[in-house]
């Protein structure tokens, strides 16, 4: 069973572009913190969709129990990133995270990370999506104000 922890940005972007279900082609279960749930459902209005995946046991909601780790992370990162990193460290699971600062902190703690582009590349490698579908997804997320560097886009366009 492939399980991963997720921060909110990639999830929100995939929800906004109707590509969220693709995550479950790669992962059997995605764990999100209470903080990430709040960010997705309160700030970005995806409560119905998220609750559906929670009911299907594809998404699992988990509280952070390591308050010391959480407090340390909150000095540098937002609540969702901090909680996601704390869970990934505690459970020794990889983490979906895209924000540069959060990625750097997660890597420094020995957490394996993947971001939006890595997910799209894995979907292409496993032939779940074609190159043209991957490019379409990139265009959709960019139209939705998700910023991707030219270097990262080239990984998909040149696949």
N, C-alpha and C positions, 0 to 999 in steps of 0.2 A: 504494500500500500504506500503510495506516494503522498506524503503530508508536507505542507509548507505553511509558514506564517506569512501574513501579508499586511503591509502598511496600506493606507487608503488611496494614494494617488493613482496607481495603476488600476486598482479596482474601480474607482470612480470613472476613469477614462474609458474603461471597457464597458461599464454600465451605460455611460452616456452615448456610446456609439453602437450599442446593441451587440457587443462582442464578448460579453462577460462569460457566457457558457463555454467559450473556447478554453478557458482556464481548466475546466473539468475534463478536457481531453488530455491534459498533462498531469493533473493532480487529482487524487481521489478525495482529498479533504484539504480545505484551507481554513486555518485557524486565524481568527481576528480577535483583537482585544476589545474590551468595552469602549475604549477611547476611539478606536477605528470605527466601530459600529456607530458611535455617536457622530463622528465626522461625516460618515457616508449618509446616514439617515436624517440627520438634522440639518446639516449645512447643504447637502446636495440632493435631498428629497428622494432617496432611493429605498425607503423603508419597506415598501411592499415587495420589491425584488429581493432585497437582502433577507427579509423574513421568509420568503419562499425557499431560498437556498438553505437557510437555517432549518426549516421544517423538513427539508429533504436530507438533512444531515450531511450536506456537501460543505457547508460552512459551519464552523464550530466557534461559538463565542466563549472566550476564556479571559478571566481576570488575571491581572499581574499580581503575584504574591510576593515578589522580591521588591519590597518598597525601597530598600537601600539602593539597589541597582536603578530603579525607576527614578528616584530623586537625583541621583548622579547624572542620569541621562537628560532629565528635564532642565538641567542647567545649560544644556547646549542645543537641545532639539525640542520640537513641539510634542504635545502629549501623545498623539498617534504614533509617531516615529519612535518615541521613547518606549512606549508600551510594547510595540512590535519587536523592537530590538531586545528588550528585557525577556519577552517570551521566547524568542528564537534562541537566545543564550541559555535560558533555563532548560528548555526542551531539547536543545542541541539539534535544531531543525533549520533548514535554509529559510531565507527571507526574501519576499518580493518587496523591493524598495527602489525608488527612483531618485529621490532628492540627493544631490551630491554630498551634502554634509552628513546626512544620515547613512549613506552608503559607506562613507569614509569611517565613521564611528563603528558601524557594524563590522566592517573588515578588520578594524583594529582589535575587535573583540573575538576575532576568529570565526565569525559567522559567514557561511556561504551565502552569497546574494545573487539575485537575478532581478533584472528590471524589465520594463516593457519590451525593449528591443530583444533582449535575451529570450523572452517568452515567444515573441513572433518568430525568431530564428528557430527555436525548438519546434514550433508548430510546422514550420517549413521543412525542417530536417526529418520530422516524422511523417511528412506528406499529409498532414491534417489540413493545411491550407496551401494553396498554390502561391507561386511568387506574385502573380497578379492580385490575388486576394490579400496577400500580405501588404502589398503596395497600397491597395485600396484602404486597408485598415490604418496604415500610416497617414494617409491623406485625411481620413476621417478624424483621427485623434488630433492631428495638427489643426484642422478646421475647428476643433473643440478647445483650442488654446493649450494643448499639451505640447510643450517645447521639446524638440529633438534636434540635436546637433547634426550637422552635415556628415560628420564622421560616423555617427550611429546610423543615420538613414542609409549611408552607403553600404553598411553591412547587409542591409536587407535588399537594396536595389542591385547590389553586385552579387547576390547569393547565387 
